[in-house]
Amino acid sequence: MPFFFSQYCGFVQPSETGCSVKMSRIRRIPFERLVKGNFSAYGFFQGSFGRAISTSVCALDGTKVMLVESPAKAKKIQEFLGDRYKVLASYGHVRDLPPKAGSVLPEKDFDMRWETLQSAVKHIEALEKALEEGSVEELYMATDPDREGEAISWHVLQELGRRGTLQERLNVHRVSFTEITKKAIEHAIEEPRDIDENLVHAYLARRALDYLLGFHLSPILWRKLPGATSAGRVQSVALRMICEREKEIENFRESHYWTLHGTVVLPDGGSIHADLLTVDGSRVPDPGYSSREDAECILKRIKDSDFTVTSVSERETTRQPRAPFSTSSLQQEANSVLGYSASKTMQLAQELYEGGMISYMRTDSVVLSDEAIQRLRDVIASQYGRSVVPSSPRQFHRKKSAHSQEAHEAIRPTDPKINLQKLSQQGYSAQAIKLYELIRNRTLASQAEKARIATVQVIFSSAAGDIELKATGSKTASPGYLRIVGEQEDDEKKAREVQYDSLTQLAEASPVALTSATSQEHTTKPPPRYSEGSLVKAMEEYGIGRPSTYAPTMKLLYARGYITSHRKRLHAEPIGRILTSFLKQYAPEYVDYSFTSKIETDFDEICQGEQDWLQVMGQFWEHFAKTTESLSHLSGTDILDSINNDLEEFIFRQKSDAITGEIEGGAECPKCKHPLSLKLSHKGGPFIGCSQYPDCKYTRSLPTHDDETPSAPLDMGSTFTSLNLAEKYGMRGPVRLLGTHPDTNAEIFVRQGPYGPYIQMGLENDPSMRRVPLPKDAKPKSCTVKYALSMLALPKTLGNHPQTQLPVEVRNGKFGPFIIHDGNMRSIPKEIDPLEMSLDEGIELLRLASENKKFAKKTTRKAATMSRPRTRKTSSSRSSDSTIQVPRARSAYQFFLKEYLARYQMKNGKEKMKIMGDTWKSLDEKEKAVFENLAADDVIRHKVQQAGLLDPTIEAWESLDHASRNSLKDKLLSTSTLKNHPSAGDSLQKPKSAYTLFMQSVSDSMKHETDSPHKGSFMTLVAKKWRELSDTERMVYIDMANKEKEEYDKHQAMLDHLTLPDQGQQQH
C-alpha cells in the first residue's frame, strides 16, 4: 500500500480501507514522488507515524515558533510579535545535493539524494530544541514568498521529519508576506496556507536540471578546454550574449556621414539652430549623407537660398511616469544612476527588506496593492500638493503574459512617509539610503500626475520651395511627477527652453535671414558593450533567468574569470570567448536563447500546475545524455581547429607590442612562417603558439581589451625592427633602441626581463654597462632618451642636511624616484624632475614625510604582528616554559585558499587575492560546506595537539587516516574531568568585569530610555548610570566580578594541570 505525503510534509495514516486524514483541505500526492532523499520512505514515515497537520488557525495561547531564513529578518519579526513567539533563522537552505556522482538518478524518476549541510546542523538542532519545549504547539514556516523560500520550508520539514521531531501535538503552518511590517505578519498568521507542491516541484526540476547539466558538462570542459571550469544553464547563455557583443564590435567597420545645419537670425536679433529637413521633396536620409560631395553640393544650395517661415506648430505632449521597480528594473536603474553592481544592489535591497523598509525585492511584478496606492497618494498630497495627485489611481500591468514564480507586488517602501533622515538615524549605510531614495521616489512618482511638455516646431522654406529647415523647442508646462524624481537640468534643456520662447514669437510668412550653414562630419560607432544593467535588461527581454538569478549569474561569471569589468563595461576574457565558441559549435541548443527561455517557461508552468516536472526532466535528459556522450569522443585537435576558425578575428588580431611598439599578429609564425594556432594550458591560460612545436617554440599572448586596436610603432631611433636589433646586439626578447648617450655615445635600450621592463645603457660585454628598472607606472612604449638618462643618473646627492649634516640623496626604486635622508624616505611627485630637484625642495619633501613617520611605524608594527605564525602553546606549556607551539585551527577560507591559489599562479598578489575573494563569495552553500567540514576537522586536530596526544605539526595530523583521527578524538574525551570541563567544547570564557556585568543587568530596562538605535547612544547612557552609582551599589558588581574571576582561575588551573596517560602508562 503506497504512503501519501501532504503539502505540509505531514503524513496520512494508513488504514484497512485506504488512507484516512484528519484535515479536509490538504491535497495528497504520492509520498515516494515528493520525498527525494538519502533515506527510505518507510524510515521517514516511521519517524513521524500518524502525523497530521491542521490548516486551521489556533488560539494564540502558549509559545509559538516561527522560522525564517536570516537572523536579521528574525530579529525584526521578533520585535513585532513579542514574547508569544520565538523566531528562529535557518540561515538559508539546510539541505542540498552533495557534489558527487549519484546525487540525481535519472533512471529512478530523477530521485535526489539530499544531504544536510554541515553549517545548518546547529540551526536545525536549535529549532528542535525550541520545538521540544512542552508549551510549543504551533510552528510557522515564514520563509520568503517565492520558489526558493518554499523549498527552504519544505527542506526544513523534511529534515525535522527524518529526525522524528514532528510530534502529534505540533501544528505546522505555512505563512508568507511580501513586507516585514507588523500588520502584514499578523495578517499572514491569520491566513495560513499549505506548502505549495507546485512550487516545490518547480524547485526540484530546476535543481535537478542544473545539477545534471553542470555535473555532466563541466568534467568534459576540464578535459577538452583546460581553464574552463564550469558551464551552466543561465551563466553560459549570459556569457554568450557578452561574447557575441564582442564579436559585433570586432566585425564593425566604421563609416562616415554628414549632417547639415543652419543658424537663423530672428527679427528681434536673436538666433536659433535649424536642421535640414527635406531637399527636393525628399527627407534627409538617416542618419545623414554618406557622400561628402553630396553634402557639400546641398550646402552650397542652402547658402544661396532665402528662407521664410512657412509653418509654426504648437502642441502639448505628456510624459507618463514609469512603473514601480521590479527586480530587473531596480538592478538596471541602480547600475545606471548609482553605479551599483547587480550583487551590490541585491545585497542592499535585502538589508532594507529585512529591516522592514521595503517590500520583497525578488519580483517581476509591477503591480501595487490598493492599500499601498492609497498611502502613496496621501503622501504625495501632503508633500507635493493635491495638484500632483491624479484624479484616479494608476495601475501598471506587465506588457507580456508570463507565469511568475515570484512575489505578486512591485518593490515599494513599506511606509512612504519614512524619509531618508530616519534611515540615517537607524544606522543604514549611505549606499543603502541612496537605494531607498531611488525606490521611494520611483514608487511615489508612479502614482503622481503626468508631466505636460509644451513643444513648438517651425518650418523654414526656401524661396524656390526645394529646401526646408526645421527648428524645435520645448518647455515644461506642468512638471507633475518630475517634481518627485527631479528634472535633469543641463545646457541642452536650457537651450530648448530659450529656443521655445524665441520660436513662439515667429509668425507664418515672415522672412528670416540665414547667417551661416555648415556640414558636420560624423563617424558611426560600434555597438556599446554591455553594462551589468543593460545585460540584465537584455536577459529579461529574451526570457533568460528570473529575478533571483541575475545577480548570482554576474557574480559567477566574474569568479570563473570569464568576464571582467572595465569602466563599468563588461569585457569577455579569452577563456570566456573560447568556452562560448566551443558550446556554440558542439552543444548549440544549451546556449541557445530560445532553449533557456523555454526552460524558464516550463518551470513557470510547473509552478502553475500546468506541467509535470518529471515529464519536463525526462524530455531534457533524453537529448542531453546523447549530447554529452558525443562530446566525450571529440579530439583536442578538432576542437582547436574549429575555435581557430570561429574566433579568427579575435585570436589572430594585430596588436602593438608593449616594449617595441611594433605591430604583431596574424596567423603566420614570424620565425618559421608556419601557421599559428590557439594553445590551452591548465596553469597559464590560453595563448597562441606555433603549430610546429617543439621544433618552433614561438608563442605570444592573446589580445586583451587593453590593446583592442593596433597603434602605429613609435620612433625607435633606428630603422631596425625588434628581431633585427636582437640579432645585431646579441640580445634575447623584445628590445627597443632609444638612442645614444650624449657624452659616451653608448646605446640605450628598453628591454623586457623576467621581473619587468628595464633600461639598459651599453652592451652586455661592456664593463660600464648599467641597468635600471622602469617604475611600475612608466610605459615602455612611451619611454624617451631624456627619461632614460634621468633614471640612469640616479642615485644623486643633493647636498647635506643643514641640521644633521648627513647627505640627502635621490634614488630610483620600484615605484619610481624617491628622496632619502637618515632613513627617512618620500616618493618624488611626478611634477618634479628628480635631476633638477634642489636641496631645499628635498628638505621640504622630507619634512612632510617626517610628519607621517609615527603613523608609518605604527602601521609597520601592526603588519609585523599580523604576519607572525598563528600558533599557541600547548596546555602543558602553560605551567612549564616549554617552547612547543601548536598551529592554530584554520578557517574554512584558509582551506579554500590552499586549494584555489594554485589555479592563479600567473596573477600578481593583489589581483590574485581579489579573485580569491570574489570566488569565495560566489560559492554556494554546498561548495562552502566542503571547506567548513575541513575547518571543523582542524579544530579537533588543534585540541588533540593541545592535549599532547600528537606531535604539534600539521603534517602529523594529515598523515593519519580517518580511524586514527577518531581514536585520538575518543582519547581526548575519555577523561571525565576533561569531558565535563568547559574547554572540552567551546573555549573557556574569560571573566567579565564589574562594568560589563552592570551593563548586561541594565540593558533590557534601559532600552526605552533612548530613542536612538545607535550603540554609541546606549553606551553613553550606561556610562552615565555607572558614574551615578553609590559605592555600595558598585561593590555588588565588583563582588560578582571577583567571584567570576575566582571560578575562571579554578577552571584554568584544572586545565593547566590536566595530564592524560601516555602510551607507556596505558600499557601498565
N, C-alpha and C positions, 0 to 999 in steps of 0.2 A: 504494500500500500504506500503510495507516494506521500511524502510530507509536503505541506504547503507553508509558504512564507508570506507574512503580511507586509504591507507597506511600512509598518513601523518596526520591522525586523522582529516582530513578536510571533510566537508560534501558535499554530492551530492544533488543538488537541484531537488526536485520532480516536475514533470510536468504532463500534462494530458496524454501524450503518454508514460510516463515512467519516467526515470531518465536521466537528461542531465548533462554533466560535462564540465568544462572549460579546462580540461587538457586531453591529449590523452594517457600519459604513465602510468597513475595510475591504478593499478588493484583494483577492487572493491570487497568487501566482505560484507556480511550482517552485518548491524550495531549492531543488537541485539546479535550476536555471539561474536563480538570482544569487545564491551564495557561491562565490568562486573563491576558494581559499585553500590553504595548505592543511586542511583538516577535513575529516569526513562529515557528511551530512548528519549521520546518526550521532556522532560525538557532539556536534554543535547543538543538535536537538536535545540530547540528553542533558546538556549543561543547563538548559532553561525550559525543561519539560513543563507543559501546562501554562506557559507564559502567554498572556493576552493583554493587549494594550487598549485602554479606553480612550476614545477621542473626545469624551465629554469634558467640560470644564469643571474642575474640582473646587471645593471651597478653599478659600485662602487661609487655612489653618495649618500650623506646623511649618517646619523649614522646607524650602524647595530648592532644588539645584538647577541652575541654568548653565549650559555650555556654549561658549562662543570660540572664535578662532584665536584672537590675540589678547594679550594681557591688558593692553591699553583700552580695548573695547570692553573687556570685562570690568575694568576699574570704573569706567564711565557708567556702565549699566548698573553696577553695584550701588553707585551714588543715587540712582533713580529708584531702585527697588528696596533699598534699606536692608534691615536685618532679617526680613522674612525670607529672603532668597540668599543663596550662596552662589555667586557667579564665578565660574572657573573657565580657564582657557585651554584649548587643545594644542595651541601653538602650531596651527596649520594641520596638515594631514598627519594621521597617526600610522597609516599603513601604505605600502607601495609595493610594486613588483620588484623583486630582487634582480639586480643586473647580471643575470646569468641565463644560460640556456634552460628552456623548460618552464619559464615563468608564465608563458602563454602557450596553450596547446591547441592549435587549430583543429587537429584531428579529433579532439574531445569537446566539440562545440565551444572552442575558444575558452576552455577552462583556465582560470587565472589563479596562480599560487601566490597569495598575498603574504607579505612579511611585515611584522610590526617594526617600525623604525626604532632604533635604539634610543634616539633622542626623545621619543614620545612615550617611552615606558613610564618615566616618572610622572608624566602628566596623566596617563591612564590610571596609575596607582593612586594619584591624588583624587581623581574622580571616584574611583572605587571606594576609597576611604570615606569620602563625603557621602556616598550613597549607602554605606553600611550603617550610618547613624540611624538609630531606631525611629526618629521622628520624620525622616525623609520619605515621602510617598510620591513626589512629583519630580520628574526630570524633563526639562525643557531644552530641546535642541534648537539653539538660536543662531546657527551659522548663517553665512551670507545667503541672500535670496537668489543665487544663480546655480549653475550646474556644479561647480566646484564646491560651493557651500553645501549643496545637497549630498554630494559624495562624502564630504567630511563627516556629516551626521551619520550617514549610512555606515561608514567605516568604524566610527566610534561604537555604534550599537552592535556591529558585528563583533568587535573585539570584546566588548562587555559580555555579550552572549557566550563567546568562546570561553571566557573566564568564569562563567557562571554567576555573574554579578547581578543580572536582571532577575530580581525576585518577584514572587507573585504579587506582593503588596505594592510594587512600584508601577506607577503610570507614566508613560513616556508620551511627550507631545512635541510635535514639530511646529515651531513658530518662526515667522520671518517678518522683517521690516526693512524698509529702504532708507530710514533715517534713525539716528540714535537720539531720540527725544523721549521724555517720559510718557507723553501721550501715545506715541507710536508703539512703544514697547508694551504698554498696558493694553492697547487695542489688540496687538498681536497675541498676547496671552489670553485674551477673551475669545479669540477665534483661532484655535489651533487647527492644524491640518495633519494629513498623513505625510510620510515620506513619499515623495513623488517618484514612483518607479520608472516613469519615462525619463526623468532627468538622470536617474541613476543608470539606466540603460545607455543613455547617450554618453555619459561619462565612461562607462565600461567600454563602449565602442571606440571612443577617442583614445583611451589609454591603451587598449589592445592594439589598435592600428598603429599608433605612434611607436609602441614597443616593437612590433613586428617590422615596421619599416626601418627603424633605426638599428635594431639588433641584427637584422639580416643584410642591410645595405652597408652599414659602417665598416664591418670587417672586410668587405670587398674593397672599399676605398683604401683601407690601411694597406692592403696588399698591392693594389693596382695603382694607387695615387699616393705615394708617400707624402706626408704633410697635410693631407686632407683627413681630418679627424672624425667628421660626422656629417650626416645628411638628415634632413627632417622634412616632414610634410609641409610645414609653413616656412621654415627658415630657408629651404632650398629654393622655393619659389620667390621669396623676397630677395634672395641673393641674385637670382636670375634677372629680376627687374633692374637691380643696380648694375649688373654686368651688361645687360643689353643697352642701358643708357650709355655706358662707357663705349660700347661698340658704335652707337649712333654718333657719338662725339668724334670717334676716330674716322668714321666714314664721311663725316661732314666736310663739305668743301665750300668755303666762303665765297660769296658773290657780292657785287656792289650794285647799288641802286641810288637814284637821285629823286629828291622831292623839291617842289618849287613853292616859294613863299613870297609874299609882298607886304610892304608897310604902307598903310593907307592913312593919309592926313585928313582929319575931320574938320568941319567948319569952325569949331571952337579952338582949333590949333593943336588939339591932341592927336595922337596916332594910335592905331591898332594893328594887330597882326592878322593877316589873312592868308589862307592856304588855297592853292589851286584846286578847283572842284571839277570842272569839265573843260574839254578842248574839242571844238567842232562837234558838240553834242554828245561826246563820249566821256564817261567818267575817267578820272586818272586811274591807271592800273594800280593794284595793290601788290606790294607796299609802295611802289614808285616806278620810275622809268629805269629800265635795265641798261639803257644806252646813254652814255654821256652826250653823244651828238644829238639825240632826240631831245634831251633835256635842254641843251643849250639853244637849240632851234626854237623851242617853245618859249624859253626865257626871253629871247630877243623879241618875239611877238608880244609878250606881256609888256615889255618896256616901251614898245611903240604904240600901245593902246591907251585910250582914255576910258575911264570907268565911271559908272553911275550906280546908285542904289536901286535895285530892281525888286527887292523883297525884304521886308522886316517881319519876322515871325516871332511872337512871344507866346510862351505857353508855360504851364506849371506841371512839373513832374513830381512823383512821390517816391520816396525810398523807404522800403519796408524794413523793420528790424529783423535781424537774424534769429533763428530758433535758439532755444537754450542748448547748452552743451550736452552732447553725448560723449562717450569716452574718446572716440577718434577725433572729433572736432576740438575737444579740450586739448588733446596732445598736439594737434596742428597749431592751434592758436597760441598755446604756451610756448611752443618752439619758435613761432614767428615773432611774437611780441616780447616774450621774456627770455628767449634763448634757452629754455629748459629742454633737456632730452626727454624722450618718452618715459624712460625709467625714473628720472627725477620728478617728472610731473605726477606719475602714479604714486610715487613714494610720498610726496607732499599731500596729494589728494587723499591717500589712505590715512595720513595723520589728521587731516581736517575731518574726515568721516568718523574716525574713531573718537575724536573729540566732540562730536555732535554738532559740528559747524555746517556740514553739507550732507546731502543725501548720498546714497550709494553711488560709487564712482565707476562701476563697471556696468555700463548700459549702452545699448544702441538705440534707445528711445529718446524722442524729443518732446514727449507729452508731459504736461503738468496737470496735477490734480486740481479739481475745482477749488478746494480749500486753499491750496498753495497760490493759485491765481488771485484769489480774493485778498490774501495777505500781501501779495506783491502790489496790487492796485492801491491798497490802503497806504503802503509805504511811499509809493510814487506820488500820491496825492498830498501826503504830509510833507514830503521833502522837496518836491518839484512843482507842486500846484495841480489843481484839478484839470487845467488845460492840457496837461501832458498825459492824462488818463483817457484812453479811447472810450467811446460810448458802450462798446460791448467787449467782453473778454476775447482775447486772441488765442486760438488753439492751433498748434502745429501738428502735422501728421507726416509720416515718412512718405517719400515720393514713390518708393518701391515697396512692394509687399514682400516681407521676409519674416520667417519664423525666428523669433529671438529667444535665446535661452537665458537672457539676462533680465535685470530688473525692468519694470514697465514704467519708469518715470525718468525724466531727464535729470541731469546733475544740477542741483539748485541749492541755495542756502536754506538750512532748516528754519532759520528765523531771519528774514531780510532786514529786520531792524538792527541786527548786530553789525556794528561798524568796525573799522579797522583798529580803532583805539582799544576796543575791548579785547580783540585778539592779541594785541601787543601786551596788554595787562596780564593776559593769561599765559604769557611766555612763549607764544608761537614765534618762529623764526621769521626774518624779513622775507625770505623766499616764499614761505607758506602764506604770509599775509598778502603778498602780491598775487599769488594764485587765487586766494579767496576773493580779492578785489576783482579779478578778472571774471570769476564765476558769478559773483553778486551783480556786477554791472551788466553782464550779458543777460542774466535772468531778468533783472528789472527792466532792461531795455526791451526784452521780448514782449512785455505787456504794456509798453508805452505807446504813445501816439506816433504815427509815421511822420517822417520829415517831409516837408514840402520845399522843393527847389524850383525857383523861377529861372527860366532859361530864355535866351534870345538868340536868333540866328539871322544874319544879314547876308544877302547875296549881292555881290558887285558884278555887273556885266560890262563887257567892253562895248564900244560904240557899234561894232560890227556884229555883236552878239555871238561871236565864236569862242570867247573865253569867259569863264565865270570863276570868281574867287569867293570864298566863304569865310566868315568870321563869326565866332560864337562867344558867348559869355554866360555866366551863371551866378546866382546869388541865393543864399539860404533865406527862404521866406519865413518858414517856421521850423525851428530845429527839432521839435518833437523828441524822439528817443536819443538824438545826438547830444542833448543836454546831459544824458546819463553816461554814455560811453565816451563822450568828448569828440569834438570835431577837429580833425587834423588841420592845424594852421601852418601853411607853408607859403613860399613865394608863388607857387603855381596857383594856389587858391586865391591869394590876394590879386594876382594878375587877372584871373577870371572875373572877380568881382568888379575891378576897375573897368575891365572891358565891357562888362554888362551895363554899367552906368553910362558909358560912352555910346554904346550901340543903341540903347533905348532912346537916345536923343535924335537919331537919324530919321529922316522921312524918305519915303519912296520917291524916286525920280530925281533926288538931289545928287549933283555931281560931286565926285571926290577926286583927290589927287593921289597918285601912286608915286611915292618918293623914292622907293627902292624895290628891286626884285632880285632875289637870289636863288641859286640852286644849291642844295645841301646834299653832300655825298654821305651815304650810309653803307655799312658793311653788315651783312647777315651774321647772326650769332648762332653757335651750336646750341642744341637744347641744354638747359642747365642740369647739372647733376642734382640728384635728389637730396633734400634735407630730410631729417627724421620726420618732420611734419608732412612734407609733400609725399614721402614714401607711405606713411600711414594713410593718407588720403587716397593714393593710388591703390593700395591694398584693399581699402574699403570699397572702392569703385569696382574692383574685379571680384569682390566677394571672398577675398583671401583672408583667413583668420577671423577672429572675433575680438571684441573689446579687451578681453582678458589676455590675448596672445600678442598684441602689438609690442608692448614694452619688453616682455621676455625674449621675443624674437630678435629685437635690436641688440639686446644685451648679449645674446648667444652669438650673434654674428661678430660682434666686437671681440668676445672672449676667444672664439675659434681663430681669430686672425684673418677672417675672410674679408673684412672691410675696415677702413679707418675713417675718421672724421677730420677734415682739413678745412678750416674756416667755415665750419658748420655745414659742410657739404660731404656727402658720403662717397668715398672712393673705394672701388673694388681692388683688393690686393691681388697679386699674381695667382696665389693658390686658390683664391675665391673664383677667379675667372677660369682657371684650369678645371676646377671641380664642376662649375656650371657647364662648361663645354663638354665634359665627359657625360654628365647626366642628360644633357640635351640630345646627345648622339646615341647613347646606349640605353637610357631609361627615360625617353622623352615624355611619356604620359605622366610621370611623377613630378615633373617640374612644369607641367602644363597648367596654365591659369584656369582653364575650364575644369580640369580634374580636381584641383584643390577646392575650387568654388563648389563643385558638385558634392564633394565630401562634406563640406560645411553645411550644405543644404540638407544632405542626408542626416547629419547629426541633429539639425533643427527639426526635421520631420520625425526623428525618433523622439525628441523632446515632446512633440505634439501627439505622439502615439500613432503616427501615420505610417511608420515603417518599423519592421522588426530588426533589432540591432544584430542578431545572429545572421540574418539574411544579408544585410549590408556587409558584414565582415566576411561572409562566405564568398560573395562576389569579388571583393577586393583580394582576398588571399589566393583565389584560383588563378588570377592573372599574375599577381606579384610573385608567387612561387616560381612560375616559369621564367619570369624576367631575371630573378636572382640566379637561377640555375644557368641561364645563358651568359650572364655577366662573369660568372666564375671561370668560364673557359676562354676569356679574351686574353690575347697575348699583349705584353707590355709594348712591343714594337708597333703593333697595330694601333694601340691607344695613342701613343705619342705621335704617330703619323697623322692620325685624324685630328688631334688637337693642334698640331702644326698648321694643318690646312685651315682649320676653323678660326684660329687666332693669329693668322699670318700677319695681319696689320699691326697687332699688338706685340707679338714676340719678336718680329724682325724689324720693328720700327727703329728709325735712326734717332740717335740721341747724342748729346755733347759729352765728351769725356771730362771728368771732374778736374783733371790735372792739366791736360794739354789744350782743352777746348776744341779738339778735333772732333769731327762728325764720325761716329762709328755706328754700325748697324748693318742691316741687310741680312740675307740668308746665306751668304758665302763666307767661308772662313778666310780671314785676311792673311793667314800663314800658308795654308796648303791649298786654298781655293776649292776645297770640297764643301758640300752642303753642311750647314749648321742645323742643329735640332734642339728641341726642348729636352732638358735633363731634369730628373727629380731626385731629391735627396731627403732622407729622414731628418737629418740634423740641420743642414744648411739651407733647406728650402729649394724651390725650383731655380734653375739657371739655364743659360744657353751654352752648349758645348759642341765641339766638332764631332761629326759623325765618324771620323777616322780614329777616334780614341781607341787604344792608347798610343797609336803612332803619332797623333797630333793632340796635344793637351791644351789647345786654346779654349778658353772659357770667357764669358762675360755675364754680367748680371742682367736680369730682365729690367725693362723700363719701369719707372715709378711715376707717380703723379708730380714729382719734383722736376722731372725732365721730359714733359709730355711733348714739347716741340723742340726740335733741334735748333741750336743757336749757332751763329757763324763763329769760326775759330778766331781767337784773339790774336793780336800781333805778337808773335813769339820772338821777334828779333832775329829770326833766322828762316831760311826757306826750307830747312829740314823738317820732316814730319817726326812724330814721336819715335817711330821704328827706326828711321834713319839716324836720329840723334843717339838712340841707344846703341846702334851698331857702330857709329863713328866713335863714341866715347867709351865704349865697352861697359855700358850700364844695363841694368835689368829693370823692367817695369816701366810704367808711364813716366815720361820726363819732359819738361818744357824748359827751353833756354830763354832766360830773361834778358840777358845781355852780359856785359863785362864790367869789372870793377874799374872806376875811372883812374885809379893810381897804378894798380898792378896788372891790369888787363886780364885778370883771372875770370874764367867763365862762371856765371851764377845761374844755377838751375833750381827749378821746383821739382821735387821728386816725391814719390809715394813709398813710404816704408811700412813695416808691419804694425807700427804704432801710430800711423797717421802721416800726413804730408809734412815735408820739411824743406828748408832752403839749404842748398849746398854751394859753397864757393870753392872752386878748384876741382881737380880730378882726384880720383881715389889714390893714385900713386904719387900725389904731390904732398910733401911733408907739411905744407902750410894749409892744406885743405881743412875747411871748417863746415860744420853742420849745426843748424839751429832749428828747433821745431816751430811750426806755424801755430799761433794761438788757435784755440778752438773756434773763435768767431771769425777767423780770417778765411777767405775763399781762395783756394789755389788758382782758380781761373783769372781772378782779378788782381793777383799779386804783381807788383811792378818792381823795377830795379831799385827805385828810391825806397820802397818799403822794405825790400830785402836788405839793402845797405843799412837801414836803421836797425833791423834785427841783428845783423852781423856786428854792428858797432857796440853791442852790449856784451858784458857789463861795462858801465861807465861811472866814474866817480865825479860827483858834482862838487865836492869840497867837504870840509869838516864842519860838523855842527857847532855853533858858537858856544853852546852850554857844555857839551861833553867832549868836544874836540875829537870825536870819532867820525869816521868817514860816512857820508851819505851817498849811497850807490843806487844806480838804476840797473835793474837786471831784467832778463827775459824769462818768463815762466810759462807754465802750461796754459794759463788763461790770459797771456799777454804780458806786456811790460809792467813792472812794479818797482816801487822805491822801498829801500830798506835802510834802517839805521838802528844799531844796537838791538837787533831782534824785533824791532817794530816795523811792520810792513803795511803797505797800502797799494792797491792797484792804481795805475795811472789812467785817468779818463781818456776816452778816445779823442777828445777835443785837444789834448795836449800832446805835442810831438816829443817823444822821450829824448830825442837827440838835441832838441832846442830848449829843454827844461832848464830853468835856473835853480840855483841853490835855494833862493827864497821860496819859489814855488814848491820845491821838495819839502822844505821845513813846514810849510802850511799844510800840505797833504799829511805829513806825519803827525801834526798836531790833531787833525781830525781823527786819525786812526787811534791816537792815544786815548781820546775820549771814550772810545768803544772798547778799549782793551780789557777793562774789568768784566764787561759783559761777555767778551770773547773767551776769556779764561774760564768763566763760569760755564759757558756752553761746552768748552773743551772737556772740563772735568765731568760734566754730565754725560757726554758722549763716551768718555773713557769708562765710566761706571757701567753704562748700558752694554758696552762691548765685552765686559768680563764674562767668563763662563758662568752660567747659572747653575751653581752646584750648592749642595747643602751637606753639612757634616752629618755623620750617622748618629743615631741615638746614643751609642756608646761613647762617641767622641765628645759628648757634652760634659761628661764627668772626667774623662781623661783627654788631655790635649792632643788627641790624635789628629793627624792631618789628612785622613782618608776622606775623600769627597765623593758624594753620591750625586750623579747628574739628576737634575730636577725632571719632573714629569713633563713631557712635551704636549703641546696643544694639538688639536686637530689641524689647525692651519699649518703648523710646523711639519706635520706628516705630509700634508698636501704639497708644501714647497719641496720637500725631499723627493717626491715623485715627479713633479711637474717641471722643476727648474732645468732638468737636463734637456727638455724639449726646446729650450730657447737659449742655447749656448752662443748663438751668433748675435744676440741682442746685448746692448750695454746695460749697466746695472740699473739705472733709473727707469729705462724703458721696460726692462725685464720685470721689475717689481710692480710697475703699473699694470702690465699684462697679467701678472700673477694675481693682483688684487681684483681685477675685473673678472678673471676666470673663476676665482673663488666665489665671488658674488653671484656668478651665473649658474653655479652648481645647484641642482635641485636637492631635495631632502635626502633622497636615496643615495645620491653621489656623496653628499657630505657625511652621511651615516657611516660610510666605509672608514673615513678618517677619524670620525668621532669614536668608533669602536677601537681603533688603534690607540687613540689617546686614552681611553678608559683602561685598556690593557697596560699602557705605560704607567698609569697611576699605581697599578698593582706592582709593577716592576720596581717603582720607586720605593714603595713601602717595604717590599721584600728586602731590597738592598739596605734600606734604613735599619731594618731589624738585624742586619748582619748575616742573613741567610744565603747571600750570594755576593760574589765579587762585584764591587761598585763600578761596573762598566756597562755600557750599552751592549757591547759585543757579547758579554757573558749571558745576558738575557736573551738576545736574539739567537744564540746558538742552541737554546733549549727547545724541545718540542712541546706540543700542547699539553701532554700528560705531565711532563715535568713541571711546567708552569702551574698547573692546577695543584700539584703536590706541594709546591712551595707556598701557594696561597692557603691551602689547608693547614700547613705547618704554622703559618703566620697567625692563623686564628685558633690554633689548638689550645693555647693557654687561656684559661677562663679570665684571668686578670686582664690580658690584652684584649680578649673578645668583648668584655664589658667596658673597656676603657674608652673615653671619649674620642681618643685619637685613632681607634680602630676603624671608625667610619670617616667622618669629616675631620678636618684639622681642629686641634684644641683651640677653643675660642679664648682670646685674650680678655682679661678682666676689664670691666668698664669703669670709667672714672665717676666721681660723685656728680659732676656736672652732666655727664651723659645719662646717668640714672634719673636725675632730676628732669632732664628734657624729655625722656621717654614717659615719665609719670604724668607730665602735664600736657603732652602733645594733643591728646584727644580733647581735653577740656578747653584748650585754647584755640581750637580750630575756628570757632565762631568769633573770636576776638579780633581777627584780622580779615579784612575783605580781600586783600591781595593774595593770589595763589603763589607768589614768588617765595622761594625758600628763604631768601635773604630777609624778607619782612618778618617771617616767622621766627628766624634765628635772633633777630634784633629784639623781638618781644620776649623771647625766652631769656636772653641775657639780662634784660631789664628786670624781669621777675626774679632771677637768680641773685641779682645785687640787692633786691629788696628783702630777701630772706633774713630772718634773725639768726644769730649764732646757734641757737638751739635747733631751729629748723634745719639749718645747713648741716649740723652734726649728724642728723638722721641719715642723710645721703652719704656722708663721709663714712659712717659705720657700715652701711650697706656695701660701699665700695671696698672697704677693708676686708669684710667677710668674703666677698667675691675674690679678692686677691689672695687670701689665705687658701681658699678652695682651689684656685688655679695653681698656686705653688705646690699644694699637696699632690695634685694630679701630675704636675710636671715632674716632681721628684719620683713618683711611681714610674713614669715613663723613662726617666733618666737611668734608674737602677734596674729596669726590667731587662732580664737576660733570658735568652732561650737556650735550651740544651744543644751543644754542638754534636757532631756525629759520634765522637767517642763516648760522650755521656749517654747517648741514646743506646749505644751497643751495650754499655754496662747495665 
